[in-house]
Amino acid sequence: MAGAGFRLKMHPLPFHDGKRSQQRSRCFSPRPRRCARTLTVELIRQGKVRDVYADGDDLILVASDRVSVYDVVLPTPIPDKGAILTQLSLWWFGQVADLVPNHVLSEDVPPEWKGRAIRCRRLDMVSVECIARGYLAGLGLESYRATGSISGVEFPPGLLEADRLPEPVFTPTTKAEVGHDEFMTMAEVGDLVGSQAADDLERLTLAIYSRGAEIAGAWGDHRRHEAGVRSGHSRFVDLGR
């Protein structure tokens, strides 16, 4: 697997605007967005694609039909995109269940979100994109052309766009609230979360990438995953890209 550099930080799942909203069943956004509504759960965070609701001790993750491209939410949603994304994620969680646990509890969600939402356990999120990269493309290509490396990992000279890397590599990035994610090195990850946690993220990310390659063959240039921690154990919460 390969990825990009990243900065890793442990923190509880943030609430919208830093605290629980006093209002329920509303889509908070600087511009109007389409999203499902319910009277029994509380919107606590809205991301580029997913909305997060609190329901007692559980969270409900709702995949919208919004499309995010390079950190920009496009104005036109794709009908049923959120449902497809959710079902793909659930399928892949099943394929790697023997490698790493996840956050999924069930698909018991309000009926208006059936098929596009999951009920999950709360985790302390790792604020990092865990990226495995097997081919030279995208921002990894830009980094290679500028420095000969990605996330501090050196590669042979003369590689071209879409070339297969000598082996999959872990190249995590930050999860920026605004702007673009930034490449980070494993040393920087270790400084932030400890060497053991950094090694676990690398090992699990590469294991997931390898499993995907076994199932799907050439699996594209890279895969991005998100991780959380509960009771000291890493769990992966997003396998959708």
Number of C-alpha atoms within 10 A of each C-alpha: 27 29 33 31 28 27 26 27 15 14 13 13 17 13 16 16 10 10 10 15 15 8 10 16 15 15 18 18 11 6 6 9 15 10 18 15 16 15 9 12 17 22 25 25 23 18 15 15 14 19 20 21 23 20 15 9 8 13 24 28 22 25 26 27 22 22 17 14 8 8 14 11 14 12 11 10 16 12 11 14 15 23 19 15 20 21 16 15 17 17 13 16 23 12 14 18 12 8 13 15 15 21 22 19 13 12 16 14 18 17 9 11 22 13 19 22 27 24 21 21 15 18 20 19 22 25 22 27 27 30 28 27 28 28 26 24 19 12 14 25 20 15 18 23 16 10 13 18 18 29 26 18 17 11 14 10 10 8 15 13 14 14 14 17 17 10 10 19 24 30 29 33 26 22 20 14 10 7 10 13 20 18 21 22 20 23 16 17 24 16 13 15 15 13 15 10 18 18 14 13 25 22 13 20 29 24 17 24 27 18 15 18 15 11 11 10 10 12 16 15 21 24 24 23 21 20 23 24 21 13 7 9 11 22 22 25 20 20 21 17 11
